[in-house]
Amino acid sequence: MRKTLLLLGVVASTLALSACGTTTKATIDQSVASLGSQSDLQIHLTGTVTGTDAVQALPVLKLVSINLDYANPSGGPLSQAGGTLAEDITVNVGTKTLAEIRSVDGNGYLNVDLTSLSSLPGVNLPASQLAALQLVIGGRWFEIPKSLIDSLAQKDATANKAQAAADVALERQIIDAISKVIDNAPAKALSGGGYSETGSLASIVKAVWPTIASVTKTTLPASAAAVKGTYTLTLTNSGSTATGASITINSPGGEPQITSIGLVAGITHNSETITAPSDATVITPALLKELESSGATGTL
């Protein structure tokens, strides 16, 4: 949930707040706050690509989408859900669900349907192999208990505590640098409600490079400083409630001929209940170890 709101927040909350005055800032702040102000939130993510070389990616992007659903079981605002937040994430291929992940009461749940892969262009797995995998793991729920999740998280945190702290610090510095660039660029109001902003990719590269250089110990290459292209951010509103956001990277052309790539988020607040699936197969530490061993040897 926090990462999702961060993604949308970077798009929404930093749209030229200083350049557009206090009225715009207040409206955008209210839009961002609306994401967690109700008890339910649904985000529908799709990708876009344009250009003569998009012929392979476009059919896949037309089929693939991701739904992110969140609910506060108490009926209060999502921002107050804390550890009780219920989540449901689905990866869709057309009208079929390839994978569904839920989090309820701290327990994780996973269900996959590998048959949907057969409709994806470019997927060349033999039908017999897909059928065998589907028979073993497809079409049923697996549960990862909270106790196992906590133990794995604790183990990872203990082994990589210093690196994890460094990664978080680096991530914050990069986000702060990008936000500052976006904050100082001009935004324009959209006729249907909301705002959009376009800026240069070079400005982003130059802003984040000092942070990258502090890790890589390298200087900014001339090619990076002269990178061409623009970014476009949009936030759509209904009143003071966010209804959508998007990020698009635009290329001036050249080789390869991909002129733009983007991520589009549709936002709704429908009343939904996210519950734990029944009859899920519980993943125990012993079973997890067996699955890891099977994956390493290429057997099931």
Secondary structure as UniProt FT lines:
FT   HELIX           2..12
FT   TURN            13..14
FT   HELIX           17..34
FT   TURN            35..37
FT   STRAND          40..50
FT   TURN            52..53
FT   TURN            55..56
FT   HELIX           57..63
FT   STRAND          64..71
FT   TURN            73..74
FT   HELIX           78..80
FT   HELIX           82..84
FT   STRAND          86..93
FT   TURN            94..95
FT   STRAND          96..104
FT   TURN            105..106
FT   STRAND          107..112
FT   HELIX           114..119
FT   TURN            121..122
FT   HELIX           127..137
FT   STRAND          142..144
FT   HELIX           146..159
FT   HELIX           161..183
FT   STRAND          187..189
FT   TURN            191..192
FT   STRAND          194..200
FT   HELIX           201..216
FT   HELIX           222..225
FT   STRAND          230..238
FT   TURN            239..240
FT   STRAND          241..250
FT   STRAND          260..268
FT   TURN            278..279
FT   STRAND          281..282
FT   HELIX           285..297
//
